[in-house]
Amino acid sequence: MSQTLIQPYLFFGGRCEEALEFYKQAIEAEIEMLLRFNESPESPPEGTLQPGFEEKVMHASFRVGKNRIMASDGCEASSGFAGFSLSLALPTKAEVDRAFAGLSEGGQVTMPLGKTFWSSHFGMVTDKFGIGWMVALLEEPPASFD
């Protein structure tokens, strides 16, 4: 298992392309590839694709720093993101501020940026697509949590 990877795969229920553009602006994501359902070498099985989804995103991947996130519209127009958040650690306070502000556009701040015992600059936001983000200044962890 030396080459094992766990990578997030997000389903946007018809809003994937919009989400990709949003993340390009908000957190400087770089789109690596994008394949639409109507560009696939094989058609989806009969009845699995919602009418009107032919030009939606079948598969995309994007990078944020060294990290790859994969995404799709899925096969239906609903999506829900619960039970997880993506953690984004950045090297400067200015980058944290910029990313947090970008992700907050159209979203909901659940914890404003501030000092915590684990980070001098940390905040949480749910973006306009329902993805939870924990944004923090990249720091050395404390020697202990006593």
C-alpha positions, 0 to 999 in steps of 0.5 A: 500500500505504499502508493495508496491515495485517498482523494476527494470526489465531489458530485455537484448535481448539475453545477460542476462547471460553475463550481470549477470556475468558482474554485479557480477564482476563490482558491486558485484551483487549476483544472487538469481535465474535464470530460463531458458525458457527450464526450465519453468514449462509451455512453452511460447505461440506458436510463442512468443519465438524467435528460439534459445532462448530456453536456454536463461534466462526467469527470473533472480533476483539479489541483489546489496546491499539490492536492488533486480533487475530482468532481462530476455533475453525477447523473442527477440534479441533486447533491448534498454534502454532509459529514465532512469538510475539506481542510485548506492550510496556507503558508501566509495570513494574506493567503488565508484571508484571500481564500476565506473571503473567496470561499465565503462569497455566496456561502455561509461563515460558520466560524469567523477567522480568528486565533485558536489553540491549534492555529493563529488564524483559522476559520470555517465556511460552507461555500455556495455549493454546500462544501464545508471548508476549514481554512488555516494558517499553515503552522508547526503543531504545538509540542503538546496540547496541555 
